[in-house]
Amino acid sequence: MTSSRALALVPAPDHLSPTAEDDADVVLPAAPRVRIAPELTGARVLLRDVLGVRLGLDLVGSDGTDADAAETDADVVLRHDAALDPEGYRLTVATTGTAVTIEAATALGAIHAIRTLQQLVGPRAYRTTPIDDAPVVLPAVVVQDAPRLGHRGLLLDVARHYLPKEQVLRYVELASQHKLNMLHLHLTDDQGWRLPVPGYPRLAEVAAWRHASPVDAVRGGPVDGEPHGGWYTADDLREIVAFARGRGVTVVPEVDLPGHVQALLAAYPELAPGGAPAEPLEVWTRWGLNPHVLGVHEAALDFARAALDQLVDIFDSELICIGGDEVDTRDWAADADTRALAAELGLDGVDALLPWFSTQLAEHLAANGRRTSVWDEVSGEGLPRDVVITVWRAATSAVEAIAGGHDVILCPESVLYLDHRAGLGEEEPVPVGGLHTIEDVYRYDPASPDVVAATGLPGAGRLLGAQAQVWREYLPDSRRTDYATFPRLAAAAESFWSDRRDWTDFESRLAAHLGRLDAAGVEYRPLDGPLPWQRRPALRGRVIGEP
């Protein structure tokens, strides 16, 4: 019988039903005729990738330029329907007439429909090329669906450990396959700087690499003595943006300021408070909280604006993240000029410079037609209300931010940090943080009653959505990143997309969904724990609750 469980769709759709009484199948011709409405041509790249490249069909007329072509002559139709939700779609697979009809109001909705079509085909649609000449067979169904949250994201940390461009593109693809529409790219931190900024060549020469990395997760433990680094050119980043756009994903870049800047200060020490750090710095070879901070003098602000100008030039996201988390203000307090600036501005000490600094950057971005997001440590009456607060700490921070008029994105460390341990067994590789099982992630509801209540207050902000976080201090390569991220990201994707919560149903669908991940080459954590080669018995983790 055709059902969401039988077809194992992830995320589960709002509505699914058969279009034929006998649950018949539909076989696509080897050379299907394609008709794409002009409003939906942004989905053309993905349609060609799934049906043409991965499944080997010879698409005819998929450029969508012939607006007068008769739909009745086509086997695959992408039809515009302005009445649908901006990201919603209706997918019909029929035994008579047009085989596949996708209706959507936007290209993004059509892209989500194509992702559902890909799941209906099965694991073979997730391989990079056809492995046989078998026909493409689809169940005769109608699927109507739309997401409940507008921002459904994945943060990917490429600063702590560099991730080659090809792997970033792969994660864009995986995010899109799970109907996530945002990739938050964390480009800078104490341990590495990955963004080119014109006029600052030492970012590539010095800030992009470090001499060593910690061996394990024990604070103050040994380092490996192996240089680590990497660098994206501006065109590399433009390629990532363009690739993501064709898959319905917006890349939200982050330059983390004014904290998490030791790599930057190693390259340009004159940007520190007072024009120089107390002692020479190198790109940090440790994890954890760092005491150093960017100065707030004009040279430092000029650099920050130049970095933001580069982001505006490369990325097409309305939202740009400027960080603001875990800022240690002791270097500000130790500098006479910084203290004088705080006094001149009428601030209550140097700690109040954090929202002031963030406001300077937010105003610069606003003048360039962009919107700012910050981590939830940044607050204060002077912060512009259109600044989005990304909440990773207590849920009360989200309620306070919304009540204060700020839109909010939720990514609580307590459940959505996918670098944290997925199991309690001793075989877990380098376990850190709290325990976040697949079921924990699945049951998380961003639209909790207190958050929803806050949005109803006078002048309140909105809940924009949520995102899973993949911080990569302990994930040095794509294999370890896969293990930490999947299959929990599939649970997060459904949590963000749908308000349904049926763990037994999801567990059943997930077991089948793993076959798609296998075909895509994802080295996920098996449901019963790590495989022998996924373990790291010689590397120490940290007990739950240890900072």
ABEGO torsion letter per residue (X at the ends): XBBAAAAGBOBBBABBBBABAAGBBBBBBABBBBBBBAAAAAAAAAAAAAAAAAAGBBBBGAAGABAABBAAABABBBBBBAABBAABBBBBBBABEBABBBBBABAAAAAAAAAAAAAAAEAAAABABBABABBBBBBBBBBBBBBABABBBBBBBAAABBBBAAAAAAAAAAAAAAGBABBBBBABBAAEBABBBBGBAAAAAAAABBABBBABABBGBBBAGBBBBEBBBAAAAAAAAAAAAAAGBBBBBBBBOABGAAAAAAABAAABBGGBBABBBBBBABBEBBABBBBABAAAAAAAAAAAAAAAAABABABBBAEGBGBBAAAAAABAAAAAAAAAAGBBEAAAAAAAAAAAAAAAAAAAGBBBBBBAABBEAABBAABBBBBABBAAAAAAAAAAGBBBBBBBAAAABAABBABABAABBGBBEBBBBAAAAAABBABBAAAAAAAABBGBBBBAEBBBBBBAAABABAAAAAAAAOAAAAAAAAAAABABBBAAAAAAAAAAAAAAAAAAGBBBBBAAEBBAAABBAABBBBBBGBX
